[in-house]
């Protein structure tokens, strides 16, 4: 596992965007993307470096996800269209790798052979394996030479690790998702329920709703998804955000009293009947539908669902996750999604490393243009495109996110290695049954955690 050392409190203010996987593409605007590519300075630095000989075409093999609407739109409407203008001396061979496990298996096969494509798109868990095998190129020299790093409003996205190396370039999109507790304003009003500001008040709200035959809070319980991705960390931060920072920086373990209390709070929610019956079998789609259909009063979910929730349930608002300790301002800290190795990587064995590195930076720029233009969402990479038309609910969320002085990445995305992710999924599933103690949880997870950063 690559050690995460880019964490700090008081990170530059950032905003949410729509997910690479949770949201499909909108109506593509070829003319808009072309205009943006022509007027934006983003990616232009790579053009002159495409090849040392203007008459020579350099071939680049690019492995791309091809089972996701966003990835397909970015590749076909942006990368393919604009590479001819930005990098006219580069000839790209597109290797469409499918999606899900098929894509993972293909990338693993490449990694095992050592004969990687020149550039590929990857998520953290797959990228870390490639980096550990020595098959990923250090992009720091190319990023700094081209000035690509100067285009970021959030420098953490392009800051090398403590060893001075940077293996991935990205648009700064995933980093801006945050977990929210969404709720139906009309359900709260009809039942005379006030928005809870403390964890104890949240428990009482759940008990009241449960007593009225309403599912209090919908979560994705299958494989422990919601506790995995954010709820355990949410409950830690509700008491002491510094402990979450210490975990991500390997300065404490799960026997920390604050972690034990956080596990206990999830148990209290289970015991209060906060979740639907059979929660451990509820997958992503049914969990969201339970809320949008009005069967559940609240939904614990990331902001990548903002647009879908607004459309399906116009009465939707969000609650800042309640504090669990006097003096802990729930508005002062927030967790965000995103990982340092989710984005575009380059083969350490590329025959044309500088061209490949520049193409990777170009691709990251096209990602940002797509989100800015098609999704009307901001990115850390400044493309020069002004994002307009943000909904009042998203703007409210952006404002709260911006005001938070402490921003901590979600440990699942940025810190856990493959073994840790698998073990904590098993334990979180047990935790949701209400029959698994915090002590047993800690005893089982600490030995795996001890190996996480090695």
N, C-alpha and C positions, 0 to 999 in steps of 0.2 A: 504494500500500500504506500502511495506517495504521501509523505507527511504534509498536512495542510498547515501552512505557516503564514497565510495571508490574512488572518483574522484580526480584527480590531474593533473596539467599540467606537461609536461616533463615526461610522463610515459615511462617505459622501452620500447625501440624500438620493434615494432612487425610487422608481415607480414600477408598477406592475405592467406586464404585457401578457398576451395570450400564449398558451402553451404550444410547444412544438408538436405535442402529441394529442392534447386535449381538444384543440380547436382546428377545424378545417379552414381551408383558404376561402377568401371572399371572392367577389367578382374581380378577375384579373384585369389590370389596366396596363396593357403593354406600353401605351404612349406615356403614361405617368412614370412607369419604371424607367423608360428610356430617358425621359427628361431629367428625372432625378439623378440617374447615373451620369448624365452629361454635365449637370450643374453642380453636383456634389464633388467635393475634393476627395471624399472617401474612396480609397482604392486606386486613385489616380497615380500614386507614387510607384505602384508596381508596374505600370505600363512600360516605362522606358527601360525596365530591367528584365523584360521578358526573355531576351536573348542578346548575346553579344553581337550577333550578326543579324541585321535586319532582314536578310534574305533567307535565313534559315528558320524552319519551323521546328519548334521544340515540342515533343510529344509528352503529354502528362496523362497518366491513368488515374481516374477519379472514381472511388467507390462511394456510391450514394444510396441512402435509404430510398426505397421506391414503393412502400406500402403505406405512406402517410401523405395526406393532402398537402400539408405545409411543405414538406420536403420536396414533393413533386413540383409544386408551384415555384418554389425557390429555384430549383434546378432548371425547369423548363422555361419559366417566364422571366427569370432574372439572370442566372449564371450563363445559360446557353446564349441568351440574347446579348448580354453586355460584355461577355468575354471577348467577342470579336472586335469590340470597340476599345476596350480597356487593355487587352493583351492580344493584339492581332497576330503576333508571331507564335502563339501557343496553340497547339492542336490537342484537344482534350478527347480522350477515350473514356466514355461513360460506362462504368460497370454498375448495373442496377442490381442491388443486393437483396431486394425484397424488404422484409421488416421482421420485427420480433426475433424469435429464435433462429429463423432462417438467416437473418442478417448477422446475428451473433455468431452462428456457426461458420459462416463464410469468413468473417473477420478473424475468428480463432484459427481457421485453417491457414489463412494468409500468415498469421503470426507464427504458427508452428513451423511453416516452411521458411520463414525469414524473407520471403519474396513478397514484400508488401506493395500495394498500389502506391503511387507517388503521394496521393492525398486521399484522405477519407474522413467521413463524419462519424463520430463515435460518442457514446455516453461514458460517464466516469468509470463504471465498473469494468467495461471492456478496455477503455483507454489505459487504465492502471496496469493491466496485464501486459499490454504492448510495451509500455514504458519500462516495466520491470524486465522484459525480455531484451531490452536494448534496441528495439526496432523503431523508436520514435526519435525524430530529429529535434534538437534544441533550437527553438525558434527565436530565442531572445536576441541574437545578433541581427537577424533579419528584420524583426519588429522594430528594433532601435534604429537600424540603418535607414529603413524606409520612412520612419516617423509615424508608423501606424499607431504606436502607443500614445502619441500626442492627441489622437482623435477621440480618446475616451474620457467621458465625464466621471467615470468611476475607475480610477487607476488600478484598483485591486484586480480587475479583470485581466490586466496585462502585466502584472507585477511578477517577476520571476520568483521561484521558490528560494529558500535560503541557500540552496546550492548554486543559485544564479541562473538556473535553467527554466525555460518556459516551453512546454511541450504542446500547447493547445492555443488556438486563437478562436474567438467567438464574438458574437455581436453584443454580448451583455444583455441577453434577453431573459434566460431562465432565472438569473439572479434576482429578478424582480417579482417573483411570485411569493405570496405570503399566506399563511393559513388564517382563515377568518372563521368566526362563529356567526353564520348567517341566520336570520330569523324572519318570520312572517310578522310584520307589524300588526296586521289585523287580528291574528290569533292572540297576540299578547294583549291588544286593546280589548278584544271581546271577553277575555278572561281576567281582566284587571291585573295584568302582570307587568311589573316594572322591570326595565332592563337591569340585569344583575351587574354589580361592579366588583363583587368579591366572590370567591369560590363558594363560601357558605351560602350566599344568596343564590348562586347558580344551582346548588343542590336543592334548595327550597323551590325554585322555579321548576326543576325537573319533577319533583314530588307532586307539585300542584298539577302540572300538565298530565302526569301519569294518572293521577286521581280522576281526571276528567276524560280519560280514555284516549288521550292524544300521545303519540310517540314524542317524547321530549326532544331527542337529538338523534338525527340520522348520521351514521358513520359507515365507512367501509370497513367491515369487520373481518372479511375473508383474508386469511394469511396475516392478520394483524395490521392491515394496511394503514389505517388512520393513526394508531399509536406508533407504528414504524416511522411514517413519514413526518409526523409533527407532534402528535398529542403528548407523548412522553416528554419531549423537549418543551412543549408548551407548558406543561405542569411544572417542570423544573424552573422555567423562566418566571412563572407566576409567583414563585417564592424568592428566587435569587438568580437573576440572569448571569451573574458572574460564574456560577457553577456550570452553566451551559457552555460558556466560553472556556472554562478550565477543561471540560471534557473534550471539546473540539481541539484543544491544544495539548491534550494528553497530560494534564497536570493533576487529574484526579481520576477516580474510577467510580463504579456504580454502587460502592458501599458508602459513598458520601451521604450523610443524613438527608440532604436536600433531595437527592435522587430517590431515596427510600420513601420520603414523604410524597414525592411526585407519583410514584407507583401506587401509593396508598390512595391518592386522590382519584386515580383512574378506577381503582376498586370501589371507592365510594360512589362514583357515578354508576357503575354496574349495579351495585346494591340498591341504589335509589331508583332503579328502573329507568335510567336515562336513555338506554338504547332499546332498539326493537327486539322482540323475541327472536332467537336464532341469529343474533348479530354476527356470530363467527362465520356464518355462511353467506353473509350479504356482500355482494360484489359492488364494483364502482357504479355501474349504470343503475341498478336497483336502489342504491343508497341515494343518488341524486334524485331519482324519480320519486322516491318516498317523500322528499321535501317538496319538489315542484308540484306534486299532485295534492299537496296539502295534508298528507297523512302524518307528517312530522313537523313540529313547530320550528325546529332549528336544524342546521346542517353544519358539520365541521368539515370544511373543504378549503382548498387553496383558491386564490383569486383568479386562477386561469378559468374558472367557471363563471366569472362575473357576468359576462355578456349573456350566457345561456340562462343564468338564474334571473336576470332582469327581464329577459324576453318571456320566460315561462311563468314568472311570478313577479309582477310589477310592484307588489307590496314588499319586496325583499329589502332588507337593510342588514347591517352587520353590527355585531357586538365586539368591542375590543375584549380579548380573552381576559376574564376577571382575575384580579390579584388574589394571592393566597396568603399574603403577609402584610400587616400594617406597615405603611411607609414605602411599600414597593409600588411605584407608579406604573400601572399597566400600560399606559401610553408611552412610557419612556423607552421601552425596549420592544424589539420585534424580530422575528426570525424570517429569513428569506430562503427561497429555493435556489438552486444553482450549484455547480461544481466546477473546480478549476480545470478538470479534464473532460468536460463536455463541450464538444465543438469540433474544429478541424485540426487534424494532425497530419504530419508529413513523415514519410519513411526516412529513416536514418541512412538507408542504402539507395536513395534516389540518385539517378545519374545526373540529375539537374536540380540539386538541392535549393539553389536560390530561386529558380523559376517556380519550383514546387511550393516553396515558402510564400512567395508572392501570390501564387494562385490561391493558397489557403487563406491569406489575408483578404484577397479579392472576394472569395466565397463568404467570408464572415461579413464583409461589407454588403454583399447582396442579401444576406439574411436580414441585416438591419434595415435595408431599404424595403424589403418585403413587409416587415413588421410595421415600419413607419407608414408606408403607403397603403397596403392592403388591410392591415389589422388596426390602423389608426392608433398605434401604440408606441410609446417611447422606448428607446434602447440606450444603453450606456455608450455605445459607439455613435458618435455624432455624424450623421450623414448630411446635415444641412437641411433636411426635410422637416418642416414645421408640422407637428402632429396636432390635428384639430378634431373637433367633434367628440371629445371625451364625454361620456355620460356623467350626470351629477353624482351617481353612486360611485363610479370609478374615481371621479375627481375627489370625492370625500375620502376614499381609501388612500389615494395618492397623497393627499394632504396629511393624513395621519401617519402614513409611512415616512413621509418627508420630515415630520416633526420629531419622530423617535430619535433619541440620541444614541441608542445602542442598537446595532443591527448585527445579528448572529446568523450564520448559514445553518440550514437544516442539516443535522448530523447525518441523516440517512443519505443525502445526496453528496455531501462534501467530505465526510469523515470515515464512514464505515467501509471496511473491505468486504469482499464477497462472503467470507465465512461469518463475519460479524452480522451482516445483513440477514443471512439465512438463520442464524441462531436466534437473533432478536425477533424475527418473524414468528418463529415457533413459540417463543416465550410470551410475546404479546398476544398471540391467539389464546394461550392458556390464561393470561391475565384477564381477558375479556369474558371468561367463564365465571369469574368471581370466586373461583375455588383454588387459586394459586397465589400463595403468599408472596409479599415483597421480599422476604428473606430468602425464599427458595429461588426467586427470580435472580436476585443478586448473586447467590451462590453459583448459579448456573452460568451467568453471563460474564462474571469477572475474569475467569480463565481465558475466555475467548477475547475479551477486551484487552487483556495483557499482550495478546499477539497482534492486535489490530494495526499498530504502527510499524511493525517489523517488515 
